[in-house]
Amino acid sequence: MISMGIAQAQNPIFTHLYTADPSPHVWPEDERLWVYTTRDEPGSNNHYGMTDYHAFSTTDMVNWTDHGRILHLDNVDWAESHAWAMDAAYYRGQYYIIYCMKEAGIGLFRTGVARSDVPEGPFTDLGYVKGVEFGQDPAIFIDEGTPYLFWGHDRKCFAAELNEDLMSIKPETYVELTSQLTHVFEGPWVHKRQDKYYLTYPGLTPRRWPEKMFYAVADQPLGPYDYKGVFIDDFEGQSGTNHGGTVTYKGKDIMFYHSAWLSGGLSETRSVMADYLEYDKKGNIIPIVPSKEGLGKAKRTKTTIHLEAENGFAAGGELYNVFVYTWIKGYSGKGYVTNFDNPYDHVTMLAQVAKPAKYRFKVRYASPDGESNHDILINSHQYREFKFPQSTAFTTIDFGIVELKAGDNQVRIFKRNWKPSEGQLAIDYIELEQVFEDEQ
């Protein structure tokens, strides 16, 4: 397998986590570029164990923030498995993710809808879209205020206009696009350029893995579509699947997709890629040839895991005998966690990574009345005692380098003994910043 020089590359974009099926967006009055992804389990040899989604943001496409888990299978009462591809939307003042999971007891893919009032989530499930059978790989496209849903699976592709609540389709608008999309297999995505609608999708030629990326063009969101051809052909180190979407950010079009570069070619542990998307004078997409340089802004991208303490169970964490307050001003998110009054009162946050690695560990806190002495447990084997100096306002303290294991890492801040602290600790968030070997 080719050595991609991951540590010195812009591709793949995220090197701390196995991610796939990227959904890129720019939201109104927000200078950040957002990418929502699925997550592959480290060491997996299948896609059946996928259980959650993540959100990433950046302002320079070099330094990224992983906002952690935004929705998990455990947060969806109607589902039993298969947290596969998803999309996101800003609609009528709220943020949505449109995703797919298999319905409990039936095993049929449904298209789920979840909502948040902030782009980083976590998101709350609202149920699944009515009128969509086998709703795998959904994509939502909002054109001049009208929402459209696209979905596809096993050589088929469908589309329809959604009702205003996004929870059902308008049956009279339902169309099957399969015959218009040569080689289509799954994963449709629509974007608009100069009054033309581009539908990109993974396909097989014919039923020959791995997937290539194709596209078609139409004058209306629901078609009919005119097939144009392939724009990401076979490339070294690709995954068996491909899936992605496009976004315009700071005046440039970018195509996000996935490969198997981070795992060294393991098709079930994938990694998000990005390259500029360009067109010829006729509006045809110029084929993309994946390279490790990618967007070419720097030698490598760098991700910081940002975990808000108040998110609790919704983000894979726990609040035990502590409370979320807002009276100390200057917090981020929706508040901070405090009232560590009794032994083992704690806040736990979930950090997920692809491989064992070192991270710089920072905590944003306040302790207005005096120094606070609390313990921090990272998984079961890294136990440390930490002192939080008095601080009337929120401030960040750097506790140095810690080691995380592949998969789920539980970071717990708690009061261990009966001895009272001088100050009442308030935890705003923690950050785990990637540390590369040449930085240690």
C-alpha positions as CSV (number, residue, x, y, z in Angstrom):
1,M,0.0,0.0,0.0
2,I,1.2,3.5,-0.9
3,S,2.6,5.6,2.0
4,M,0.7,8.8,1.8
5,G,2.9,10.8,4.3
6,I,-0.2,11.6,6.4
7,A,1.6,13.6,9.0
8,Q,2.9,16.1,6.4
9,A,-0.2,16.2,4.3
10,Q,-3.4,18.3,3.9
11,N,-5.2,15.1,2.8
12,P,-6.8,13.4,4.7
13,I,-8.4,16.5,6.4
14,F,-8.9,14.8,9.8
15,T,-6.1,12.6,11.1
16,H,-7.2,12.0,14.6
17,L,-10.5,10.2,13.8
18,Y,-11.8,7.8,11.2
19,T,-14.5,9.8,9.4
20,A,-16.6,9.4,6.2
21,D,-19.6,10.7,4.2
22,P,-18.7,14.4,4.7
23,S,-21.5,17.0,4.5
24,P,-19.9,20.5,4.1
25,H,-21.8,23.8,4.8
26,V,-21.5,27.5,5.4
27,W,-24.3,28.8,7.6
28,P,-25.8,32.4,7.6
29,E,-23.9,35.0,9.6
30,D,-21.2,32.4,10.5
31,E,-17.7,32.8,9.2
32,R,-16.9,29.1,9.8
33,L,-16.9,26.3,7.4
34,W,-18.7,23.3,8.8
35,V,-18.3,19.6,8.0
36,Y,-20.6,16.9,9.4
37,T,-19.5,13.3,9.2
38,T,-20.1,9.7,10.1
39,R,-17.5,7.9,12.2
40,D,-15.9,4.5,11.6
41,E,-14.8,2.4,14.6
42,P,-11.1,1.7,14.9
43,G,-10.2,-1.8,13.9
44,S,-13.6,-2.5,12.3
45,N,-13.9,-4.7,9.2
46,N,-17.5,-3.7,8.4
47,H,-19.8,-0.7,8.3
48,Y,-22.5,-2.3,10.5
49,G,-21.1,-1.0,13.8
50,M,-21.3,2.7,12.9
51,T,-23.2,4.5,15.7
52,D,-22.7,8.2,15.7
53,Y,-22.0,11.5,14.0
54,H,-19.5,14.4,14.5
55,A,-19.3,18.1,13.6
56,F,-16.2,20.0,12.6
57,S,-15.5,23.6,12.0
58,T,-12.7,25.8,10.7
59,T,-12.0,29.4,9.5
60,D,-8.8,28.7,7.6
61,M,-9.2,25.0,6.4
62,V,-6.0,24.2,8.3
63,N,-6.9,24.4,12.0
64,W,-10.1,22.4,12.7
65,T,-12.3,22.0,15.7
66,D,-13.9,18.6,16.4
67,H,-17.0,19.4,18.4
68,G,-17.4,15.8,19.5
69,R,-20.3,13.5,19.2
70,I,-23.5,15.3,18.0
71,L,-25.9,12.4,17.8
72,H,-25.7,8.7,18.7
73,L,-27.8,5.6,18.1
74,D,-28.6,5.6,21.8
75,N,-30.3,9.1,21.4
76,V,-32.7,7.7,18.8
77,D,-35.6,5.7,20.3
78,W,-36.9,4.3,17.0
79,A,-33.5,3.0,15.6
80,E,-31.5,-0.2,16.2
81,S,-28.3,0.1,14.1
82,H,-26.5,1.5,11.0
83,A,-25.8,5.2,11.6
84,W,-24.8,5.7,8.0
85,A,-24.6,8.8,5.7
86,M,-26.2,12.1,6.7
87,D,-26.5,15.7,5.7
88,A,-27.2,19.0,7.5
89,A,-29.3,22.1,6.9
90,Y,-30.1,25.5,8.3
91,Y,-33.9,26.0,8.0
92,R,-36.1,28.6,9.6
93,G,-33.7,29.6,12.3
94,Q,-32.8,26.1,13.4
95,Y,-30.0,23.6,12.5
96,Y,-30.9,20.1,11.3
97,I,-29.2,16.9,10.5
98,I,-30.9,14.5,8.1
99,Y,-29.5,11.0,8.7
100,C,-30.3,7.3,8.2
101,M,-30.6,4.4,10.6
102,K,-32.3,1.1,10.6
103,E,-35.7,1.0,12.4
104,A,-35.8,-1.3,15.5
105,G,-37.6,-4.6,15.0
106,I,-38.0,-4.0,11.2
107,G,-34.4,-3.6,9.9
108,L,-35.6,-1.1,7.3
109,F,-33.6,2.1,6.7
110,R,-35.4,5.2,7.7
111,T,-34.4,8.9,7.1
112,G,-34.2,10.5,10.5
113,V,-34.5,14.2,11.4
114,A,-32.7,15.8,14.4
115,R,-32.6,19.5,15.5
116,S,-30.4,21.9,17.4
117,D,-30.4,25.6,18.0
118,V,-26.6,25.8,17.5
119,P,-24.6,24.3,14.6
120,E,-22.3,22.2,16.8
121,G,-25.2,20.4,18.4
122,P,-25.8,18.1,20.2
123,F,-28.9,17.3,18.1
124,T,-32.3,16.0,19.4
125,D,-34.1,13.4,17.3
126,L,-37.5,14.3,16.0
127,G,-38.4,11.0,14.3
128,Y,-38.2,9.8,10.8
129,V,-39.5,11.2,7.5
130,K,-42.9,9.8,6.4
131,G,-43.3,8.6,2.8
132,V,-39.7,7.6,2.4
133,E,-39.1,3.9,2.1
134,F,-35.6,2.5,2.5
135,G,-34.4,6.0,3.1
136,Q,-30.6,5.4,2.9
137,D,-28.0,8.1,2.3
138,P,-30.3,11.2,2.6
139,A,-29.3,14.6,1.4
140,I,-31.4,17.8,1.9
141,F,-31.2,20.7,-0.5
142,I,-33.0,24.0,0.2
143,D,-33.6,26.1,-2.9
144,E,-35.1,29.6,-2.2
145,G,-36.7,28.4,0.9
146,T,-38.1,25.1,-0.5
147,P,-36.6,21.9,1.0
148,Y,-36.0,18.9,-1.2
149,L,-34.9,15.4,0.0
150,F,-32.7,13.1,-2.1
151,W,-31.9,9.5,-1.1
152,G,-30.5,6.4,-2.8
153,H,-29.4,2.8,-2.3
154,D,-28.3,-0.3,-4.3
155,R,-28.4,1.3,-7.8
156,K,-31.5,3.5,-7.2
157,C,-32.0,7.2,-6.5
158,F,-35.2,9.1,-5.5
159,A,-36.2,12.7,-4.7
160,A,-39.2,14.7,-3.4
161,E,-40.1,18.0,-2.0
162,L,-40.4,18.0,1.8
163,N,-43.3,19.5,3.7
164,E,-42.5,22.6,5.9
165,D,-41.9,20.6,9.0
166,L,-39.3,18.4,7.2
167,M,-41.0,15.3,8.6
168,S,-42.8,14.1,5.5
169,I,-42.6,14.4,1.7
170,K,-45.2,15.7,-0.7
171,P,-46.2,12.5,-2.4
172,E,-47.2,14.3,-5.6
173,T,-43.6,15.5,-6.1
174,Y,-41.9,12.1,-5.6
175,V,-39.7,11.1,-8.5
176,E,-37.3,8.2,-9.3
177,L,-34.1,9.5,-10.9
178,T,-32.4,6.2,-11.4
179,S,-32.7,6.0,-15.2
180,Q,-31.2,9.5,-15.5
181,L,-28.1,8.8,-13.4
182,T,-25.9,6.3,-15.2
183,H,-24.1,3.9,-12.9
184,V,-25.8,5.4,-9.8
185,F,-25.5,3.3,-6.6
186,E,-26.1,5.5,-3.6
187,G,-25.3,8.8,-1.9
188,P,-26.8,11.6,-3.9
189,W,-25.9,15.3,-3.2
190,V,-27.2,18.4,-5.0
191,H,-25.6,21.8,-5.3
192,K,-26.5,24.8,-7.4
193,R,-24.2,26.8,-9.7
194,Q,-25.2,29.5,-12.2
195,D,-28.9,28.4,-12.2
196,K,-27.9,24.8,-12.9
197,Y,-28.4,22.0,-10.4
198,Y,-25.6,19.5,-10.1
199,L,-26.3,16.0,-8.6
200,T,-23.2,14.2,-7.6
201,Y,-23.2,10.5,-6.6
202,P,-21.1,7.4,-6.1
203,G,-21.6,4.7,-8.7
204,L,-20.3,1.4,-10.0
205,T,-19.4,0.5,-13.6
206,P,-21.2,-1.9,-13.7
207,R,-21.3,-3.2,-10.1
208,R,-17.5,-3.1,-10.1
209,W,-16.1,-2.0,-6.8
210,P,-14.7,0.5,-5.7
211,E,-17.1,3.3,-6.3
212,K,-16.3,6.3,-8.6
213,M,-17.9,9.7,-8.3
214,F,-20.3,10.8,-11.1
215,Y,-22.5,13.8,-11.8
216,A,-25.5,15.0,-13.8
217,V,-27.0,18.4,-14.4
218,A,-30.6,19.8,-14.5
219,D,-32.5,23.0,-14.8
220,Q,-34.8,22.1,-11.8
221,P,-34.0,20.4,-8.4
222,L,-36.1,17.4,-9.2
223,G,-34.8,17.0,-12.8
224,P,-34.8,15.7,-15.3
225,Y,-31.1,15.3,-15.1
226,D,-28.6,15.0,-17.9
227,Y,-25.8,12.6,-17.1
228,K,-22.3,14.1,-17.6
229,G,-19.7,11.5,-16.4
230,V,-17.1,10.6,-13.8
231,F,-15.2,13.3,-11.9
232,I,-13.4,11.3,-9.3
233,D,-12.1,8.1,-10.9
234,D,-10.2,5.2,-9.3
235,F,-7.2,6.4,-7.2
236,E,-4.6,4.7,-5.1
237,G,-5.6,4.2,-1.5
238,Q,-9.3,4.7,-2.1
239,S,-12.0,3.1,0.0
240,G,-14.5,0.6,-1.5
241,T,-17.1,3.3,-1.1
242,N,-17.1,7.0,-1.8
243,H,-19.5,9.7,-0.7
244,G,-19.3,13.5,-0.3
245,G,-20.6,16.9,-1.0
246,T,-19.6,20.4,-2.2
247,V,-19.5,23.8,-0.6
248,T,-18.5,27.3,-1.6
249,Y,-16.2,28.9,1.0
250,K,-14.4,32.2,0.7
251,G,-15.1,32.3,-3.0
252,K,-13.9,28.8,-3.9
253,D,-15.8,25.6,-4.5
254,I,-14.5,22.6,-2.5
255,M,-15.4,18.9,-2.9
256,F,-15.3,16.8,0.3
257,Y,-15.3,13.0,-0.1
258,H,-13.5,10.1,1.6
259,S,-10.7,7.6,1.1
260,A,-8.9,4.9,3.2
261,W,-5.6,6.8,3.4
262,L,-5.5,7.3,7.2
263,S,-5.9,3.5,7.9
264,G,-3.4,2.5,5.2
265,G,-6.1,1.1,2.9
266,L,-8.6,-0.5,5.2
267,S,-11.8,0.1,3.4
268,E,-14.0,0.1,6.5
269,T,-12.0,2.7,8.4
270,R,-12.1,5.8,6.2
271,S,-10.9,9.4,6.2
272,V,-12.4,12.6,4.9
273,M,-10.6,14.3,2.0
274,A,-11.0,17.7,0.3
275,D,-10.0,19.2,-3.0
276,Y,-10.9,22.3,-4.9
277,L,-13.8,21.8,-7.4
278,E,-13.3,23.6,-10.7
279,Y,-15.4,23.9,-13.9
280,D,-14.5,24.4,-17.6
281,K,-16.1,27.2,-19.7
282,K,-19.1,25.0,-20.4
283,G,-19.8,24.3,-16.8
284,N,-18.5,20.8,-16.8
285,I,-16.7,19.6,-13.7
286,I,-13.0,19.2,-14.2
287,P,-12.0,15.8,-12.9
288,I,-10.4,15.7,-9.4
289,V,-7.2,13.7,-9.0
290,P,-6.7,13.1,-5.2
291,S,-3.4,14.2,-3.9
292,K,-1.9,14.4,-0.4
293,E,-1.5,18.2,-0.9
294,G,-5.3,18.6,-1.1
295,L,-6.2,22.3,-0.5
296,G,-2.5,23.1,-0.2
297,K,-2.8,25.7,2.6
298,A,-0.2,24.1,4.8
299,K,2.0,21.0,5.4
300,R,-0.8,19.5,7.5
301,T,-4.1,20.1,9.1
302,K,-4.5,20.1,12.9
303,T,-7.6,19.3,14.9
304,T,-8.5,20.3,18.4
305,I,-11.2,18.3,20.2
306,H,-13.6,20.8,21.9
307,L,-16.0,19.3,24.4
308,E,-18.6,21.4,26.2
309,A,-19.1,20.2,29.8
310,E,-22.8,20.9,29.9
311,N,-23.7,18.6,27.0
312,G,-23.7,15.5,29.1
313,F,-25.4,12.3,27.9
314,A,-26.4,13.8,24.5
315,A,-22.7,14.0,23.6
316,G,-21.7,10.7,25.2
317,G,-20.8,12.1,28.6
318,E,-22.4,12.3,32.1
319,L,-23.4,14.8,34.7
320,Y,-23.4,13.2,38.2
321,N,-24.8,15.3,41.1
322,V,-23.6,18.5,39.4
323,F,-25.6,21.2,37.7
324,V,-25.5,23.5,34.7
325,Y,-25.5,27.2,35.6
326,T,-25.1,30.5,33.8
327,W,-24.5,33.1,36.5
328,I,-20.7,33.5,35.9
329,K,-20.6,35.4,32.6
330,G,-18.2,34.6,29.7
331,Y,-19.0,30.9,29.3
332,S,-19.2,29.3,25.9
333,G,-22.0,27.0,24.7
334,K,-25.1,26.9,26.9
335,G,-23.6,27.2,30.3
336,Y,-21.0,25.5,32.6
337,V,-21.0,22.7,35.1
338,T,-20.6,23.3,38.9
339,N,-21.6,22.2,42.4
340,F,-19.0,19.5,43.0
341,D,-20.1,19.3,46.6
342,N,-19.8,15.6,47.5
343,P,-17.2,12.9,46.9
344,Y,-17.3,11.6,43.3
345,D,-19.6,14.3,42.0
346,H,-18.4,14.6,38.5
347,V,-18.7,15.6,34.9
348,T,-17.6,13.2,32.2
349,M,-16.9,14.1,28.6
350,L,-16.3,11.7,25.6
351,A,-13.3,12.1,23.3
352,Q,-13.1,9.7,20.4
353,V,-9.9,9.1,18.4
354,A,-8.7,6.7,15.7
355,K,-5.3,5.7,17.1
356,P,-3.4,5.9,20.4
357,A,-1.8,9.3,20.5
358,K,-0.7,12.2,22.7
359,Y,-2.8,15.3,23.1
360,R,-2.3,18.6,24.9
361,F,-5.0,18.8,27.6
362,K,-6.6,22.1,28.4
363,V,-9.5,23.1,30.7
364,R,-11.5,26.3,30.7
365,Y,-12.7,26.9,34.2
366,A,-13.5,29.5,36.9
367,S,-13.0,29.3,40.6
368,P,-14.1,32.6,42.0
369,D,-13.7,32.0,45.8
370,G,-10.3,30.3,45.9
371,E,-8.1,27.5,44.7
372,S,-10.0,24.3,43.8
373,N,-8.4,20.8,44.1
374,H,-10.1,18.2,41.9
375,D,-9.1,15.0,40.3
376,I,-9.1,14.1,36.6
377,L,-9.5,10.5,35.4
378,I,-8.7,9.7,31.8
379,N,-10.1,6.2,31.1
380,S,-9.1,3.8,33.8
381,H,-5.4,4.0,34.0
382,Q,-4.4,7.7,33.8
383,Y,-5.2,9.3,37.2
384,R,-3.9,12.7,38.1
385,E,-4.5,15.4,40.7
386,F,-5.0,18.9,39.4
387,K,-5.1,22.3,41.1
388,F,-7.3,25.0,39.7
389,P,-6.0,28.4,40.9
390,Q,-8.5,31.0,42.0
391,S,-10.0,32.8,39.0
392,T,-13.1,35.0,39.1
393,A,-13.5,34.9,35.3
394,F,-13.3,31.9,33.0
395,T,-9.7,31.2,32.1
396,T,-7.8,28.3,30.4
397,I,-5.3,26.2,32.1
398,D,-2.8,23.9,30.2
399,F,-2.3,20.6,32.1
400,G,0.3,19.3,29.6
401,I,0.4,16.1,27.5
402,V,-2.0,13.2,28.1
403,E,-2.4,9.9,26.1
404,L,-5.6,8.8,24.6
405,K,-6.4,5.2,23.4
406,A,-8.0,4.3,20.1
407,G,-11.8,4.5,20.3
408,D,-13.8,6.0,23.2
409,N,-12.0,8.0,25.9
410,Q,-13.8,9.1,29.1
411,V,-12.4,12.3,30.6
412,R,-13.8,12.7,34.1
413,I,-13.4,15.8,36.4
414,F,-14.5,15.0,39.9
415,K,-14.2,15.6,43.6
416,R,-12.7,12.6,45.3
417,N,-12.5,13.2,49.0
418,W,-14.4,14.8,51.8
419,K,-12.0,17.7,52.3
420,P,-13.7,20.9,51.1
421,S,-12.1,23.0,48.4
422,E,-11.7,26.7,49.0
423,G,-13.4,27.5,45.7
424,Q,-16.5,26.2,43.9
425,L,-15.1,24.9,40.6
426,A,-17.0,25.8,37.4
427,I,-16.1,23.8,34.2
428,D,-16.8,25.4,30.9
429,Y,-15.2,23.0,28.5
430,I,-12.1,20.9,27.8
431,E,-9.9,20.8,24.8
432,L,-7.6,18.1,23.5
433,E,-5.2,19.4,20.9
434,Q,-3.3,17.1,18.5
435,V,0.4,16.8,19.2
436,F,2.6,15.6,16.4
437,E,5.8,13.7,16.9
438,D,8.0,16.7,15.7
439,E,6.2,18.9,18.3
440,Q,6.9,16.7,21.4
